[in-house]
Amino acid sequence: MILQRTMKIERKKIEQIATLARLRLGDEEIDTMVKDLESILEHVEALSAAETEDVLPVVGASEHPAPMRADEPGADPLRRPLSEVAPSFNEGFFTVPRLAALDADALPGGGAA
């Protein structure tokens, strides 16, 4: 089966799209883009020509239904409480050691401005 190209991509269109997308394309890149897009359109045209009259739609990848979870708002529950996974946890927050290097007295000059 020989397909005829029904749509030709013009170089000028690629340049316009590249400008809108703020892309700097060289001459060689534009030529490559024209060929690639024409190839994609040919492929889509070939797919459009396929006979699908007697083909049943695919409703799922498997005959087994996927289990549904309860539709409840909020975060998914964890298997363990956060206090068990965090090295230090206080009133719903993770706590970390203070970085002494960021204290004003630890800065060069003792933090004096």
N, C-alpha and C positions, 0 to 999 in steps of 0.2 A: 504494500500500500504506500503510495507516494503522497505525501502531504504538501500542499501548497501553503506558503506563508501568507496569511491573511493580514498580518500586522507587521509592519517594518518599524523598528526602533530607529529613530533619527538621532544622530550625534548631538544635534542641538538640544533635544529633550534631555539627554544625559547631562549635558552641561548645565541646563537650567535646574535640574534636580540636585546636582552637585552643589550649585550655588546656594540653593535653598537650604541644603543640609550642611552648609559651611564646610564642604570638602574641597580640598585642592587635588584635582586629578590631573595627571599628565596626559599627553596625547595617547601614549600607549595604554594607559589605564582606561581611558575613555573608549578606545577601540575594543579592548578586552571586555568592558562592561556591555557594550553594544552587542557583541557576539554572545555573551553569557545570557543576557536578557532575551535575545531572539531565540536562543536554544530553549530557555524556560518556556517561552510562549509556544514554541513548536511542541514541546512535551505536553503542555496543557491542552493544546488543540488535539493532539493524538488521544489524550484521555477523554476529551469531549466527544470524539468520534466513536468511542467504544459503545457497543450495543449493550444496554443495561435494562432493556424492556422486561426480560424474564428473570432478572436477578433479584433475589429476595434481599431486603436490607439486613445488615448485621446489627443485632441488638446488643450483643455483649461478646466479650472474648471467651467467655466460659459459660457452660450450662448451669454452673452452680452460682447462686446469688451471693453477693458479698454481704457479710454481716453488717448491720447498721448499728451505730452507737446512738445513745440517747441524745436528742437535740436539746441540750441544756446550755444556756448562756454561761460564759465564764471560761476560765482557763481549764485545760485538761488536768485532772488530778494526777499527782505524782504517786508512785508506788510507795515512796518513803517520805516522811516529813522533811522539809528543808533543814531543820535543825540537825538531822542525822547526816546530811551530806556536806554541810558547811563546817569548816573548822571552828568558826565562831559565829553565833547567830543570836541576836538580841531583839526582842519585840518586833519580829517580822523583817528584820534587816540583817544583811551580812555585815559583819564587822571585821575590819582588818587592822593590823598594827599601824600606828602612826609612823610616818617617815620623819625621823628626827632631822634629816638633812634639809627639810623644808621649814623647820622652825626658824624664827627670826634670829635667835641667838646663835644658831648654827651657821648662818650665812657669813661670808667674809665681811669683816668690819662690825660684826655683832648685830647686824640689822639696822644700824644707824643710818639715817638718810642724810 
